[in-house]
Amino acid sequence: MEKYQPKIIAITGSVGKTSTKDAIFSVFADSFYARKSEKSFNSRIGLPLTILGCQNGWNNPLVWLKNLVKGLILIFIKSNYPDWLILEVGADSPGGIRKVAEWLKPDIMVMTRFGKVPVHIEFFESVDDLIQEDGSLIESLKRDGMLVLNADDIDVMSFANKSPNKVITYGASGGADIFGLNYRILYGIDKKGKFPTGIQFKVEYDEESAQVAIMGVLGNHNIYPALSAIAVGLSQGLSIDKMAKFLRSHQTPRGRMKIIKGIKNSIIVDDTYNSSPVALEEALKTLQTIEGAKRKIAVLGDMLELGSYSVSAHKEAGAIASRSCHLLATVGTRARGIAEGALQNGMKEKDVLQFDTSEEAGVYLQNLISEKDVILVKGSQSIRMEKIIEEIMENPNEKENLLVRQEKEWKNK
């Protein structure tokens, strides 16, 4: 990288890294030559692939050979290279980020959120150990670099006084520099009634303000990626009005609270990319607030990598589900704890279904779904909850354009 000297934006945290990366890219793309991490390439292998502009070769030696050749060309022949790299940096094991920090020197670091039980906690001694691992990247910030922090997460804000760098905050609380407020769900209307189409909120900074609409996605937590993108953009001289315009056409990542048309004039809320306690709670609360639904159905799979927190986290999710949906379907052995928690909190047995696999659940739901139902589908990656959506989406031929894990490598697993 020394030959080209791109500026680097590094994004860390347990929740929302990919959405934040994509939102920043959306507001940057028209003004700067930028490159972002593909998908969720945030590891010690994924980061170099992004820097080189290469694909993940998986088990294909020819792709890895092409990557090697491309790397050599970048080293020995001056090439057209991005001015900005927008990179996710993930803490999936102790020491992982610290090793990345030895060679990655960001100009801007964005820290998203953690939640009470962060994802990947299974691989760390404690929640604090995981948080400190993420925060270790601050030490590699350039002297004139900037730290962008989520003001609504107390653990994120604990780093505000640990860095000599300039700090700018964003959030939905009054103390944030970049302030999001007046969140609401947008609706369309047809002969059958109203249906959700996206979200809208107001952003304020000093004496500037703008209305921001993001289409095709739900959830007030989707405010945060947009606010962090605006914070980064303001630091580079972009106007709030211009960024709001680009965010309206911004395509949020697949499998993160995306709105998809379902069979029998139903609506699917596709949150199948992954699952964690904080993200699941937010998804269920969003489901609870959707208007115009005949029934609200939550289809929830295992949450993995929670270690000793697993049993309690699944039961707590069930308690939240009991207040958020009319019907609950769980997928996987750990998710039985969600069913148990729902039943313990007053949900009737006839309204709680349990399945071992996503394929089994998908086939059953085809007959269960009726007109105007809203179906939330969410679970950890290896539970493959996108297979359920393949069975209940209105147009399955669109799955490769709309759903996560459609690559051949995933299909062969």
Stockholm file with secondary structure:
# STOCKHOLM 1.0

chainA/1-413         MEKYQPKIIAITGSVGKTSTKDAIFSVFADSFYARKSEKSFNSRIGLPLTILGCQNGWNNPLVWLKNLVKGLILIFIKSNYPDWLILEVGADSPGGIRKVAEWLKPDIMVMTRFGKVPVHIEFFESVDDLIQEDGSLIESLKRDGMLVLNADDIDVMSFANKSPNKVITYGASGGADIFGLNYRILYGIDKKGKFPTGIQFKVEYDEESAQVAIMGVLGNHNIYPALSAIAVGLSQGLSIDKMAKFLRSHQTPRGRMKIIKGIKNSIIVDDTYNSSPVALEEALKTLQTIEGAKRKIAVLGDMLELGSYSVSAHKEAGAIASRSCHLLATVGTRARGIAEGALQNGMKEKDVLQFDTSEEAGVYLQNLISEKDVILVKGSQSIRMEKIIEEIMENPNEKENLLVRQEKEWKNK
#=GR chainA/1-413 SS CTTTCCEEEEEESSBCHHHHHHHHHHHHTTTSCEEECSTTCCSTTHHHHHHHTCCCCTTCHHHHHHHHHHHHHHHHSCCCCCSEEEEECCCCSTTHHHHHHTTCCCSEEEECBCCSSCTTGGGSSSHHHHHHHHHGGGGGSCTTCEEEEETTCHHHHTTTTSCSSEEEEEESSTTCSEEEEEEEEEEEEETTEEEEEEEEEEEEETTEEEEEEEETBCCGGGHHHHHHHHHHHHHTTCCHHHHHHHHHTCCCCTTSSEEEEEGGGEEEEEECSCCCHHHHHHHHHHHHHCCSCSCEEEEEECCCSCGGGHHHHHHHHHHHHHTTCSEEEEESSTTHHHHHHHHHTTCCGGGEEEESSHHHHHHHHHHHCCTTCEEEEECCGGGCTHHHHHHHBSCGGGHHHHSSCCSHHHHTC
#=GC SS_cons         CTTTCCEEEEEESSBCHHHHHHHHHHHHTTTSCEEECSTTCCSTTHHHHHHHTCCCCTTCHHHHHHHHHHHHHHHHSCCCCCSEEEEECCCCSTTHHHHHHTTCCCSEEEECBCCSSCTTGGGSSSHHHHHHHHHGGGGGSCTTCEEEEETTCHHHHTTTTSCSSEEEEEESSTTCSEEEEEEEEEEEEETTEEEEEEEEEEEEETTEEEEEEEETBCCGGGHHHHHHHHHHHHHTTCCHHHHHHHHHTCCCCTTSSEEEEEGGGEEEEEECSCCCHHHHHHHHHHHHHCCSCSCEEEEEECCCSCGGGHHHHHHHHHHHHHTTCSEEEEESSTTHHHHHHHHHTTCCGGGEEEESSHHHHHHHHHHHCCTTCEEEEECCGGGCTHHHHHHHBSCGGGHHHHSSCCSHHHHTC
//
